[in-house]
């Protein structure tokens, strides 16, 4: 099977007119959600430290760090926007593989679009193709690849970034084959890094490395023609089990971005059912923390594997603690970025309730399900089964909810008028004459002309 070449042939030869309108619409929703997450995360200390460390090494400053006044070279901008968009762990999720698909792809091609102007229609087409490539490759190696410890957003995301950037650069079939091979050899990201600043580095690094792969291939820099499927290629080296047919079967007939989902809660996706169930019970019964004796959760095994931290010390760790998440959700009635601050993670009231939460694996419970049982001090027991968590494919966020989420993330960074304009540009990305208009509109007017002395 010439999987790498078949995928390359599809990417370079596909016609935008063949994409269904429903797929275009979901792609625009994905892009809007990504921009909101990038702007919202742009002032986090993870980003500040990254800029402080790397900014002085920038080449020509042609690309925007979304939500900020700084401009960097294309490679560094791709890295930084991948970091900002994933810092809050609030970005989109392809639930079949738990890939966060937009970060690596959009970060790479928006930076590229600021250097070489591209229409919104071509941008959106490349974005869709990039997400298709990364998610199909993810489908082929999930779950064994993920189970062994690879962070699939980084490892598969590099292919999406290479595919999308290569499409915009006009690569030939052979060059795209090389680009995918160059991406394959850069595929990396370890789950050990969850809860630290290095986790959002993964999609940023994937964006930069995928862009690098496409640029090298454009110059006829060669790689293996079977970087994905060869015995010593990506799929065999990084996964103990694989199904390469997942990459090529019905290619161009089904679209993975149509299955994309968006987070209502700013944490690991597997915690969402538990948060959803606890908030529902809280609101239905006007619960207070002092009313509760214990909270018991029956969960999928992945919940404990990914989010089993019982004593998180900082906000980033709290995003991977099902115990903190449900405690904060009961007390605050929400699980947005505010509930994952260092202060909330260390709040004695949250800690006290967190210590009364237990989570055990319940056979038959899927990743997007949970059994919640709350025992009250008055002797009652309240139960809730979540069949599909809010934000899932079966209970998707509406356009209005996505825009409300965007506005909340941009609050304090952009004015209301700036936010509304940026939402409109993202929503209509496929109609723009210049896709880079989105990047420019993400910069607050107050900082638009500021010269950052630290970065030169």
Order of alpha helices (4+ residues) and beta strands (2+ residues): alpha-alpha-alpha-beta-beta-alpha-beta-alpha-alpha-alpha-alpha-alpha-alpha-alpha-alpha-beta-alpha-beta-alpha-alpha-alpha-alpha-alpha-beta-beta-beta-alpha-alpha-alpha
